Every structure is written in C-alpha cells, then in structure tokens.
Amino acid sequence: MSQFPLKRNIENFRIFKKIFFQRLFTLIIFATIFIYVFFIRMPHCCNLEKKGITIWGGLSHKLYAFSKIISSDQNDFYNLNKRFKE
C-alpha cells in the first residue's frame, strides 16, 4: 500500500465486509440454534443402545406426537387413557 497508494476511498468496502461477516455469523448462529431446538434431543438415561435412543428427535417429534394425541389416534401409544390408567 505504501508503494502504490490508493487514489480512492475504500471505507465503503470495509463496511461491506464487516456487515457481510456479521450477517454470516448471525445466520450460522441462527441455523445452529434451529437445528438444536428442532432436531436434537439429549438422552437422559442408560442403556441407550438397547433402547435404540439416539440424539435425533427434539421438538419436531414432540409436536408430531402432540398432533397425534389431539387427533385421537387409535394407536395405543398415543391414547392417553390406555397409557396412563389409574
């Protein structure tokens, strides 16, 4: 830069780069949070391989199960009266 000084102002270019990287960082953070909330669950107990529990699940599976409960699905797994008898 000292050998060939620039004749024009490059501040706009620097601002563009800064805004671009801020938006890219925000997008990456948002995508990570979205994937964590909707697609990943934390197994809470032991025998994970025996029970077939993986980390994939999360809110999307809970919403699916909730919709099955609301629609009164005939499957015993979603029928709360059969599942939680007193």
Rosetta blueprint (number, residue, H / E / L):
1 M L
2 S L
3 Q L
4 F L
5 P L
6 L L
7 K L
8 R L
9 N L
10 I L
11 E H
12 N H
13 F H
14 R H
15 I H
16 F H
17 K H
18 K H
19 I H
20 F H
21 F H
22 Q H
23 R H
24 L H
25 F H
26 T H
27 L H
28 I H
29 I H
30 F H
31 A H
32 T H
33 I H
34 F H
35 I H
36 Y H
37 V H
38 F H
39 F H
40 I E
41 R L
42 M L
43 P L
44 H L
45 C L
46 C L
47 N L
48 L H
49 E H
50 K H
51 K H
52 G L
53 I L
54 T L
55 I L
56 W E
57 G L
58 G L
59 L H
60 S H
61 H H
62 K H
63 L H
64 Y H
65 A H
66 F H
67 S H
68 K H
69 I H
70 I H
71 S L
72 S L
73 D L
74 Q L
75 N L
76 D L
77 F L
78 Y L
79 N L
80 L H
81 N H
82 K H
83 R H
84 F L
85 K L
86 E L
